[in-house]
Amino acid sequence: MKKIAIVYWSGTGNTEAMAKEIFEACKDKSDPQLIFSDNFKKEMIDDFDRIAFGCPAMGDEQLEEISFEPMFESCEEKLKGKEIALFGSYSWNDGQWMRDWEERVNKDQALLIYEPVIAYDYPDENVLSLCKNLAEALCR
Ligand SMILES: Cc1cc2nc3c(=O)[nH]c(=O)nc-3n(C[C@H](O)[C@H](O)[C@H](O)COP(=O)(O)O)c2cc1C
């Protein structure tokens, strides 16, 4: 059974709804942990087979800067060859933050196991079903 971490930050609950959907969909097939970004450290990376990182667009097309960005930045040195997935919500622009984030993890040589899942505001049925697909890829 794969050990999966779903590591996220969310201010108003939209990214959290995606994280919970992924977590619930993983429960039957793997051993998932839902972890708020404050509580994740780079030392924990090796404890998991796969990690889904979730963060909304904040600042100016950036990751949330107080909790998520410092945590994620510290993890990057350990992401080479690591199987990960990305997700998050946005509402002011067109999803540029996720294109930038994807480029960043590609430079880190992380292995994206599923296309980044993005939600405009609160995730609708279509996005929630993509979250389920992402969960399936995490558990495979
Ligand atoms: C301080 C702040 C900065 C934001 N910056 C962006 C942005 O650069 N681009 C964007 O598309 N949305 C931006 N948003 C909108 C959020 O990404 C959007 O409301 C998202 O659904 C919040 O997700 P959450 O409920 O998981 O916190 C910003 C919101 C806040 C509060």
The ligand as a MOL file (V3000), in Angstrom:
LIG
                    3D

  0  0  0     0  0            999 V3000
M  V30 BEGIN CTAB
M  V30 COUNTS 31 33 0 0 0
M  V30 BEGIN ATOM
M  V30 1 C -4.0280 37.9490 -0.9460 0
M  V30 2 C -4.6320 37.2180 -2.1140 0
M  V30 3 C -3.9140 37.1330 -3.3000 0
M  V30 4 C -4.4530 36.4760 -4.4260 0
M  V30 5 N -3.7370 36.4420 -5.5910 0
M  V30 6 C -4.2710 35.8190 -6.6700 0
M  V30 7 C -3.5490 35.7780 -7.8980 0
M  V30 8 O -2.4400 36.2890 -8.0200 0
M  V30 9 N -4.1400 35.1480 -8.9610 0
M  V30 10 C -5.3800 34.5600 -8.8690 0
M  V30 11 O -5.8660 34.0130 -9.8730 0
M  V30 12 N -6.0730 34.5760 -7.7120 0
M  V30 13 C -5.5570 35.1880 -6.6200 0
M  V30 14 N -6.2480 35.2190 -5.4340 0
M  V30 15 C -7.5360 34.5220 -5.3530 0
M  V30 16 C -7.3870 33.1530 -4.6780 0
M  V30 17 O -6.4390 32.3620 -5.3540 0
M  V30 18 C -8.7530 32.4410 -4.7040 0
M  V30 19 O -9.6710 33.1760 -3.9240 0
M  V30 20 C -8.6770 31.0080 -4.2330 0
M  V30 21 O -9.9170 30.3830 -4.5140 0
M  V30 22 C -8.3920 30.9070 -2.7360 0
M  V30 23 O -8.2440 29.5620 -2.4110 0
M  V30 24 P -8.3970 29.0460 -0.9160 0
M  V30 25 O -9.8890 29.1010 -0.5900 0
M  V30 26 O -7.8870 27.6460 -0.9300 0
M  V30 27 O -7.6170 29.9680 -0.0390 0
M  V30 28 C -5.7330 35.8730 -4.3250 0
M  V30 29 C -6.4450 35.9510 -3.1100 0
M  V30 30 C -5.8980 36.5980 -2.0220 0
M  V30 31 C -6.6880 36.6490 -0.7290 0
M  V30 END ATOM
M  V30 BEGIN BOND
M  V30 1 1 1 2
M  V30 2 1 2 3
M  V30 3 2 2 30
M  V30 4 2 3 4
M  V30 5 1 4 5
M  V30 6 1 4 28
M  V30 7 2 5 6
M  V30 8 1 6 7
M  V30 9 1 6 13
M  V30 10 2 7 8
M  V30 11 1 7 9
M  V30 12 1 9 10
M  V30 13 2 10 11
M  V30 14 1 10 12
M  V30 15 2 12 13
M  V30 16 1 13 14
M  V30 17 1 14 15
M  V30 18 1 14 28
M  V30 19 1 15 16
M  V30 20 1 16 17
M  V30 21 1 16 18
M  V30 22 1 18 19
M  V30 23 1 18 20
M  V30 24 1 20 21
M  V30 25 1 20 22
M  V30 26 1 22 23
M  V30 27 1 23 24
M  V30 28 2 24 25
M  V30 29 1 24 26
M  V30 30 1 24 27
M  V30 31 2 28 29
M  V30 32 1 29 30
M  V30 33 1 30 31
M  V30 END BOND
M  V30 END CTAB
M  END
